Amino acid sequence: MAQGDNSADRFTGDRPARLDIDDLSWGAQPGNPIIGPISLAIQPGEMLALVGPNGAGKSSLLRCLYRYHRPITGQVRLDGEDIWSLQGKAVARRVATVLQEQASDFGLSVAEIVELGLTPHRGGWGADRADHEAVEAVLTLMELSHLAPRDLATLSGGERQRVMIARALLQKPDLLILDEPTNHLDIRHQLEVLDLLVRLRCTVIVSLHDLALASAHADRVLLLDGGRVAAIGAPAEALTRSSIRAAFAVETLLDAHPATGRPRLSFYLPNQNQE
C-alpha cells in the first residue's frame, strides 16, 4: 500500500464527523441491556480504538454506531443529529463500515465488489470514466489491482478483508467504522492497514483484538469490559497494568517502543515466574 504520500486523501470526505454517544445502552431484550450506559464524544479526525475481551460488547456497540441496532436508551449523534432521525442513504453517504461478517459476493468480481462503494453517491445506474478511475485508484492503494477480475469467493480471508476496506474507502466517508479489520491479515498488511487509517482525513473508530496495535496507532483507546467503559484515554492512560489485568486477567510489561516512542506492551500469565 502506498506509504508516506497523500494517495489516500481522495478517499475521505470533505468534513470529518464528530460522533457523540449519550447514555447509550442496548440489548436484545429491553430490560436486559448487553452494553451501557455509555457516554463519550469522538472528535472530528480522531482515531479511536475499541478493545476488550471476547464478549465485552465491542461489536454490539459498533452496530449501534452505524445504525444497525437502535439503542434502548440514549442517542448516537452524527454532527449533532440523531442518526435515527436521518435517512439511511444520508447516513451511507457519510458513514462507511467494514464488518467481520462479510456478505455474500453474489458471484461478483473484486472490481465489482469495490465499485459498490460508489452506490450511496450515485444518482442512477452505470459507471462513468471518473468512477472507473476511482475504482482503479483504490485498488492500487490496497494492492489489489492484480486481483480485480477475480471472483471474490476465490480469495483468501486477508485478500477479502482488503477488498472490503477498499469498498468502504470508495464511499469517501466522513466516519469510517471497522470491526476487527486486521483479522486474517499477515503482519505487514496489519501494519499497513493501520498506518493507512492513521493517515485518512476522516474520523475512524476501529475495534481490535491486539492491544499492541491499538496502542501503537490510536489517538485514544476505549477499553470495554462487560458492556461498560473500563477505561478511556490516550493509549498510555487507558492501557495500564491494572486496567489490562482487570479486563483480561493477564500481567503486562510496559515500555516505550525504541523506534516509535509509543507505548509497547507484552503479556504473560499471572502464574508465570518472571524472576
C-alpha positions in Angstrom: 0.0 0.0 0.0 1.2 3.5 -0.8 3.2 4.9 2.1 4.0 8.4 3.1 2.0 10.3 0.5 -1.4 11.7 0.1 -2.8 8.9 -2.1 -5.5 8.2 0.5 -6.8 11.7 0.6 -9.1 11.3 -2.3 -10.9 8.5 -0.4 -12.2 10.5 2.5 -15.0 13.0 2.9 -14.9 16.8 3.0 -15.5 17.1 6.7 -14.5 14.5 9.3 -17.5 13.7 11.5 -18.0 14.3 15.2 -19.8 11.4 16.9 -21.5 11.8 20.3 -22.7 8.9 22.3 -25.1 9.9 25.0 -26.2 7.5 27.8 -26.4 4.7 25.2 -27.5 1.2 26.2 -28.6 -1.8 24.0 -29.7 -5.3 24.4 -31.8 -7.9 22.6 -34.4 -7.6 25.3 -35.4 -4.1 26.6 -35.0 -5.0 30.3 -31.6 -6.7 29.8 -29.0 -4.4 28.3 -25.8 -6.0 27.0 -23.9 -2.8 26.8 -24.2 0.5 28.6 -24.8 3.0 29.7 -22.0 4.6 27.7 -21.4 8.3 27.0 -18.4 9.7 25.1 -17.5 12.1 22.3 -15.3 11.2 19.3 -13.7 14.3 17.9 -13.5 15.0 14.1 -10.5 13.3 12.6 -9.8 11.2 15.7 -8.8 7.6 15.6 -10.5 5.7 18.4 -9.5 2.1 19.0 -12.1 -0.1 20.8 -10.6 -3.0 22.7 -11.8 -5.6 25.3 -12.1 -9.3 26.0 -14.3 -11.6 24.0 -18.0 -10.9 24.8 -17.2 -7.4 26.1 -19.8 -5.9 23.7 -17.4 -4.3 21.1 -19.4 -5.4 18.0 -22.7 -4.6 19.7 -21.5 -1.1 20.4 -20.3 -0.6 16.8 -23.7 -1.8 15.5 -25.3 1.0 17.4 -22.9 3.5 15.9 -23.5 2.6 12.3 -27.3 2.5 12.7 -27.9 -1.3 12.8 -29.1 -1.6 16.4 -31.4 1.1 17.7 -30.4 1.9 21.3 -32.7 1.0 24.2 -31.7 4.3 25.8 -29.7 7.3 24.7 -28.6 8.6 21.4 -25.9 8.4 18.8 -25.5 11.9 17.2 -23.6 12.5 13.9 -22.5 16.1 13.9 -25.3 16.9 16.4 -28.1 14.9 14.6 -29.5 11.7 15.9 -28.6 9.1 13.3 -32.1 7.5 13.6 -33.6 10.8 12.5 -31.6 10.7 9.3 -32.5 8.7 6.2 -30.5 5.6 5.6 -28.9 6.9 2.4 -27.9 10.1 4.0 -26.0 8.1 6.7 -24.5 5.9 4.0 -23.1 9.0 2.2 -21.1 9.9 5.3 -20.5 6.6 7.2 -18.8 3.6 5.8 -18.3 0.2 7.6 -16.0 -2.8 7.4 -17.6 -5.7 9.2 -16.3 -9.1 10.4 -19.3 -10.7 8.8 -18.7 -10.4 5.0 -21.8 -10.5 2.9 -22.2 -13.0 0.0 -20.3 -11.9 -3.1 -23.2 -13.0 -5.4 -20.6 -14.1 -8.0 -19.1 -10.6 -8.4 -15.5 -9.8 -9.2 -13.2 -7.9 -6.9 -13.6 -4.8 -9.0 -17.4 -5.1 -9.0 -17.5 -5.5 -5.2 -15.3 -2.5 -4.7 -17.4 -0.4 -7.1 -20.4 -0.9 -4.8 -18.8 1.7 -2.6 -20.0 4.3 -5.1 -23.7 3.4 -4.6 -24.6 5.9 -1.9 -23.3 8.8 -4.1 -24.9 7.7 -7.4 -28.0 9.3 -8.9 -28.6 6.3 -11.2 -27.1 3.1 -12.7 -23.9 2.7 -14.6 -20.3 3.9 -14.0 -18.6 6.8 -15.9 -14.9 7.3 -16.5 -14.4 9.1 -13.2 -15.9 6.1 -11.4 -13.7 3.7 -13.2 -10.6 5.8 -12.4 -11.6 5.9 -8.7 -12.0 2.1 -8.6 -8.6 1.7 -10.2 -7.0 4.1 -7.8 -8.4 2.4 -4.6 -7.4 -1.0 -6.0 -3.9 0.3 -6.5 -3.9 1.8 -3.0 -4.9 -1.5 -1.4 -2.5 -3.5 -3.7 -5.5 -5.3 -5.3 -5.1 -4.4 -8.9 -3.9 -7.8 -9.9 -6.9 -9.4 -8.3 -9.5 -7.1 -9.9 -11.0 -9.7 -12.3 -11.0 -12.5 -9.8 -14.2 -13.8 -8.2 -14.3 -12.6 -4.6 -15.1 -16.2 -3.4 -11.7 -17.4 -4.7 -9.7 -15.0 -2.5 -8.0 -15.7 0.8 -9.5 -14.2 4.0 -6.9 -11.5 4.1 -7.4 -10.5 0.5 -11.2 -10.4 1.0 -10.6 -8.1 4.0 -8.6 -5.7 1.9 -11.3 -5.7 -0.7 -13.9 -4.7 1.9 -11.7 -1.9 3.1 -11.3 -0.7 -0.5 -15.1 -0.7 -1.0 -15.5 1.4 2.2 -12.8 3.9 1.2 -14.6 4.4 -2.2 -17.6 5.7 -0.2 -15.4 8.7 0.7 -16.6 8.5 4.3 -16.5 11.3 6.9 -16.7 8.5 9.5 -15.2 5.0 9.0 -16.1 2.2 11.4 -14.2 -1.0 11.2 -14.8 -4.2 13.2 -11.6 -6.2 13.5 -10.2 -5.2 10.1 -6.8 -6.8 10.8 -8.3 -10.3 11.1 -6.8 -12.7 8.6 -4.1 -10.2 7.6 -0.4 -11.0 7.9 1.8 -8.7 9.9 2.9 -6.5 7.1 -0.7 -5.9 5.9 -1.9 -5.3 9.5 0.6 -2.6 9.9 -0.1 -1.1 6.5 -3.8 -1.0 7.0 -3.5 0.7 10.4 -1.0 3.2 9.0 -3.5 3.9 6.3 -6.2 4.5 8.8 -4.0 6.9 10.7 -3.4 8.9 7.5 -7.0 9.2 6.4 -8.7 12.6 6.7 -11.8 11.2 8.4 -12.9 10.1 11.8 -12.0 6.4 12.5 -13.5 4.0 15.0 -11.9 0.6 14.9 -12.2 -2.5 17.1 -9.0 -4.5 17.6 -8.1 -7.7 19.5 -4.5 -6.8 19.5 -3.8 -4.3 22.3 -0.3 -3.6 21.0 -1.7 -2.5 17.6 -4.2 -0.3 19.3 -1.5 1.3 21.5 0.8 1.9 18.5 -1.7 3.6 16.3 -4.8 5.1 18.0 -5.2 8.6 19.3 -7.4 7.2 22.1 -8.3 3.8 23.3 -11.7 2.7 24.7 -11.4 -0.4 26.9 -14.8 -2.1 27.1 -15.4 -4.8 29.7 -18.8 -6.4 30.5 -20.5 -3.9 28.2 -19.3 -0.9 30.1 -16.4 1.5 29.8 -13.5 0.2 31.9 -11.0 2.9 30.7 -10.7 5.6 28.0 -7.9 7.9 27.1 -4.6 8.1 25.3 -3.1 4.6 25.0 -0.7 5.1 27.9 -3.7 6.2 30.1 -6.2 3.5 29.1 -3.9 0.5 28.7 -2.3 0.3 32.1 -1.1 -2.8 34.0 -4.1 -2.6 36.3 -6.8 -2.0 33.6 -5.4 -4.8 31.5 -5.2 -7.1 34.5 -8.8 -6.4 35.4 -10.2 -6.9 31.9 -8.0 -9.8 30.6 -6.6 -11.5 33.7 -3.0 -11.2 32.4 0.0 -9.3 33.5 1.7 -6.7 31.3 5.2 -5.4 30.7 5.1 -1.8 29.5 7.9 0.3 28.0 8.4 2.7 25.1 9.0 1.3 21.6 12.6 2.2 20.6 11.6 3.1 17.0 8.3 5.0 17.5 8.3 6.1 21.2 4.7 4.8 21.5 3.8 2.5 24.4 4.9 -1.1 23.9 3.1 -4.0 25.6 3.9 -7.6 26.2 1.9 -10.1 28.2 2.3 -13.1 30.5 0.1 -15.2 32.7 0.0 -14.3 36.4 1.4 -17.7 37.5 4.5 -17.4 35.3 7.5 -16.6 37.3 9.3 -13.5 35.9 12.2 -13.5 38.4 
